[in-house]
Amino acid sequence: MSALRIVPAVCVSLGLLAAAEPTPRNKPAMAFDSHRNRLVVFGGLYEAPQTNPPRRAAPVRNDTWEWSGSSWEQVSASGPPGRCVAAMVYDSRRKKVVLFGGQDVQGEQLGDTWEWDGTRWEQRAIEGPSPSPRSVFDMVYDSRRGRVVLLGGQQGRGKPFLNDTWTWDGRTWSEIRSPGPSPRLLHAMAYDEKRDLVVLFGGAHPPERAAMADTWLFNGREWREARAHTGSRGSERRSVKTARLLRSG
């Protein structure tokens, strides 16, 4: 009997070694683990070519892969349920990849929090409130404060876009109740270490998903909109010189 129990584990191990690289997919989540120098990829959506009749649903992936700089390795075939359009960042203080949200194969929005330590996934039991289920949002890691910052997204097709801001400290989610960016999805965020600010740019807003071009800055407590300079001293000098030439002519 003990031999029979060992066989499935061997089969799983062989299955992990069988594929040399991730299968085709789009909308996966990805983050760089700077402690282990590995790029971590999870999930995604495989959309098969159009068929007649069309397929009802495209499968979502739940496999985890790592890129070493020269090769791919599948490091887990279990963990979070399959999903796409989730967000994932690396928490360098705790040395863990943090995954939140996304959309499953049925189109349902997810609101679970998972962490990957390089060996296994762990679903975190949340103490207190947390962000509502969502997808097509963005997250970034604020390395000075040791916080993951999340903003925006959508709770499902036909539902309002979101503009709430949350931070994750490794144990609890906290909502930042500060006026800030308008509701949006498909935006981008990054942490500016030199200026100690999270920077948000663009996205799409309701109802037509029109593209946006605003820039916002977050200092860990509140948002403020950045007003980009429309000119420079050089352009001003050129304008003055041009005006003088016109008058002299």
C-alpha positions as CSV (number, residue, x, y, z in Angstrom):
1,M,0.0,0.0,0.0
2,S,2.8,2.4,0.8
3,A,4.3,2.0,-2.7
4,L,0.9,2.9,-4.2
5,R,0.9,6.1,-2.2
6,I,4.3,7.1,-3.5
7,V,3.4,6.8,-7.2
8,P,1.2,9.9,-7.6
9,A,4.0,12.1,-6.1
10,V,6.5,10.7,-8.6
11,C,4.0,11.3,-11.4
12,V,3.6,14.9,-10.3
13,S,7.3,15.4,-10.2
14,L,7.7,14.0,-13.7
15,G,4.9,16.3,-14.9
16,L,6.7,19.4,-13.6
17,L,9.9,18.3,-15.5
18,A,8.0,17.5,-18.7
19,A,7.4,21.1,-19.9
20,A,10.4,23.3,-20.7
21,E,8.6,26.6,-20.7
22,P,5.1,28.0,-19.9
23,T,2.3,27.2,-22.3
24,P,0.8,30.0,-24.4
25,R,-1.2,32.5,-22.4
26,N,-2.1,36.1,-21.9
27,K,-2.8,38.3,-18.9
28,P,-0.6,36.4,-16.4
29,A,0.7,37.9,-13.2
30,M,4.5,38.5,-12.9
31,A,6.9,39.8,-10.3
32,F,10.7,39.7,-9.7
33,D,12.1,38.1,-6.6
34,S,15.2,40.1,-6.0
35,H,16.4,37.9,-3.1
36,R,16.5,34.7,-5.2
37,N,17.0,36.5,-8.6
38,R,14.0,34.8,-10.1
39,L,11.2,36.1,-12.2
40,V,7.9,34.5,-11.0
41,V,4.9,34.0,-13.3
42,F,1.6,32.8,-12.2
43,G,-1.6,31.9,-14.1
44,G,-3.0,33.6,-17.2
45,L,-5.6,32.9,-19.8
46,Y,-5.3,30.6,-22.8
47,E,-7.6,31.8,-25.6
48,A,-7.9,29.2,-28.3
49,P,-8.2,30.2,-31.9
50,Q,-11.8,30.9,-33.1
51,T,-13.8,27.8,-33.7
52,N,-17.3,27.0,-35.0
53,P,-19.2,26.7,-32.8
54,P,-17.1,29.0,-30.5
55,R,-15.8,27.7,-27.2
56,R,-17.8,28.7,-24.2
57,A,-14.9,29.4,-21.9
58,A,-11.1,29.7,-22.2
59,P,-9.2,27.8,-19.6
60,V,-7.2,29.9,-17.0
61,R,-3.9,28.6,-15.7
62,N,-2.9,28.0,-12.1
63,D,0.7,27.0,-12.6
64,T,3.7,28.8,-11.2
65,W,6.9,29.3,-13.3
66,E,10.3,30.9,-12.6
67,W,12.8,32.4,-15.0
68,S,16.4,32.3,-14.0
69,G,17.7,34.5,-16.8
70,S,18.5,31.6,-19.1
71,S,15.7,29.0,-18.5
72,W,12.2,28.4,-17.3
73,E,11.3,26.0,-14.5
74,Q,7.8,25.0,-13.3
75,V,8.0,25.2,-9.6
76,S,4.4,24.5,-8.6
77,A,1.3,23.0,-10.1
78,S,-0.9,23.9,-7.1
79,G,-1.7,26.9,-5.0
80,P,-4.1,29.7,-5.9
81,P,-7.0,28.8,-8.2
82,G,-6.5,29.6,-11.8
83,R,-7.0,33.2,-12.8
84,C,-6.0,36.0,-15.1
85,V,-5.7,39.8,-14.9
86,A,-4.6,39.5,-11.2
87,A,-1.8,41.6,-9.7
88,M,1.4,40.4,-8.2
89,V,4.4,42.2,-6.5
90,Y,7.5,41.3,-4.5
91,D,7.7,42.3,-0.9
92,S,11.5,42.6,-0.4
93,R,11.3,43.1,3.3
94,R,9.5,39.8,3.9
95,K,11.0,38.1,0.9
96,K,7.6,37.0,-0.5
97,V,5.7,37.5,-3.7
98,V,2.2,38.8,-3.0
99,L,-0.8,37.9,-5.3
100,F,-4.2,39.4,-5.1
101,G,-7.5,39.2,-7.0
102,G,-8.1,38.5,-10.7
103,Q,-10.8,36.8,-12.6
104,D,-11.5,33.0,-12.8
105,V,-12.7,30.9,-15.8
106,Q,-16.3,31.8,-15.2
107,G,-15.6,35.5,-15.2
108,E,-16.1,35.9,-11.5
109,Q,-13.9,38.4,-9.7
110,L,-11.6,37.1,-7.0
111,G,-10.6,38.8,-3.7
112,D,-8.1,36.4,-2.1
113,T,-4.6,37.1,-0.9
114,W,-1.8,34.6,-1.5
115,E,2.0,34.6,-0.9
116,W,4.8,32.7,-2.5
117,D,8.1,32.2,-0.6
118,G,10.0,30.4,-3.4
119,T,8.9,27.0,-2.2
120,R,5.1,27.0,-1.6
121,W,2.0,29.2,-1.8
122,E,0.1,30.2,1.3
123,Q,-3.4,31.7,1.3
124,R,-3.4,34.4,3.9
125,A,-6.3,34.5,6.4
126,I,-7.2,38.2,6.5
127,E,-7.7,39.9,9.8
128,G,-10.3,42.6,9.4
129,P,-11.4,44.3,6.1
130,S,-9.8,43.8,2.7
131,P,-10.2,45.0,-0.9
132,S,-13.3,43.8,-2.6
133,P,-13.0,41.2,-5.4
134,R,-11.7,42.8,-8.5
135,S,-9.5,42.5,-11.7
136,V,-7.6,44.7,-14.1
137,F,-6.2,46.8,-11.2
138,D,-2.6,47.5,-10.3
139,M,-0.3,47.0,-7.3
140,V,3.1,48.2,-6.4
141,Y,5.5,47.7,-3.5
142,D,6.6,50.7,-1.4
143,S,10.0,49.5,-0.1
144,R,10.6,52.2,2.4
145,R,7.4,51.6,4.3
146,G,7.2,47.9,3.6
147,R,3.8,48.1,2.2
148,V,2.0,46.8,-0.9
149,V,-0.2,49.5,-2.5
150,L,-3.3,48.6,-4.5
151,L,-5.6,50.9,-6.4
152,G,-8.6,50.7,-8.7
153,G,-9.9,48.0,-11.0
154,Q,-13.4,46.6,-11.7
155,Q,-15.7,44.3,-9.8
156,G,-17.0,42.7,-12.9
157,R,-18.4,43.3,-16.3
158,G,-21.1,46.1,-16.3
159,K,-20.2,47.1,-12.7
160,P,-18.7,50.4,-11.6
161,F,-14.9,51.0,-11.8
162,L,-13.1,51.4,-8.5
163,N,-10.7,54.1,-7.2
164,D,-10.1,52.9,-3.6
165,T,-6.6,52.6,-2.2
166,W,-5.4,49.8,0.1
167,T,-2.1,48.8,1.6
168,W,-0.9,45.4,2.8
169,D,1.7,45.0,5.5
170,G,2.0,41.2,5.5
171,R,-0.8,40.7,8.0
172,T,-3.7,43.1,7.4
173,W,-5.1,45.2,4.6
174,S,-5.8,48.9,5.4
175,E,-7.9,51.3,3.4
176,I,-6.4,54.7,2.8
177,R,-9.3,57.1,2.9
178,S,-7.9,60.0,1.0
179,P,-9.2,61.9,-2.1
180,G,-7.2,60.7,-5.1
181,P,-7.4,59.4,-8.6
182,S,-10.8,58.9,-10.2
183,P,-12.2,55.4,-10.8
184,R,-10.2,53.5,-13.4
185,L,-8.7,50.3,-14.6
186,L,-5.7,49.3,-16.8
187,H,-3.5,52.0,-15.2
188,A,0.2,51.6,-14.3
189,M,2.0,52.2,-11.0
190,A,5.6,52.2,-9.9
191,Y,7.5,53.2,-6.8
192,D,10.0,56.1,-7.2
193,E,12.6,55.2,-4.5
194,K,14.6,58.4,-4.9
195,R,11.6,60.6,-4.3
196,D,9.8,58.1,-2.0
197,L,6.6,58.2,-3.9
198,V,4.3,55.8,-5.7
199,V,3.6,57.2,-9.1
200,L,0.4,56.4,-11.0
201,F,-0.2,57.1,-14.7
202,G,-3.1,56.8,-17.1
203,G,-5.7,54.0,-17.3
204,A,-9.2,53.9,-18.7
205,H,-12.3,55.4,-17.1
206,P,-16.0,54.7,-17.5
207,P,-18.2,54.4,-19.3
208,E,-16.4,54.1,-22.7
209,R,-13.0,53.0,-21.3
210,A,-11.5,56.2,-22.7
211,A,-7.8,56.5,-22.2
212,M,-6.5,58.8,-19.5
213,A,-3.2,60.8,-19.2
214,D,-3.2,62.1,-15.6
215,T,-0.3,61.6,-13.2
216,W,-0.8,61.0,-9.4
217,L,1.7,60.8,-6.5
218,F,1.1,58.8,-3.3
219,N,3.3,59.4,-0.2
220,G,1.9,56.6,1.9
221,R,-0.8,58.8,3.4
222,E,-2.4,60.8,0.7
223,W,-2.6,61.3,-3.1
224,R,-1.9,64.5,-5.0
225,E,-2.1,65.1,-8.7
226,A,1.2,66.0,-10.4
227,R,0.8,68.9,-12.8
228,A,3.4,68.5,-15.5
229,H,5.2,71.6,-16.8
230,T,4.0,72.4,-20.3
231,G,7.1,74.3,-21.3
232,S,10.7,74.9,-20.3
233,R,13.0,77.8,-19.8
234,G,14.6,76.9,-23.1
235,S,11.3,77.2,-24.9
236,E,10.5,80.4,-23.2
237,R,13.8,81.9,-24.3
238,R,13.1,80.7,-27.9
239,S,9.7,82.4,-27.8
240,V,11.2,85.7,-26.6
241,K,13.9,85.5,-29.3
242,T,11.2,84.8,-31.9
243,A,9.1,87.7,-30.8
244,R,12.1,90.1,-31.0
245,L,12.9,88.9,-34.5
246,L,9.3,89.5,-35.6
247,R,9.3,93.0,-34.2
248,S,12.7,93.8,-35.8
249,G,11.4,92.6,-39.1
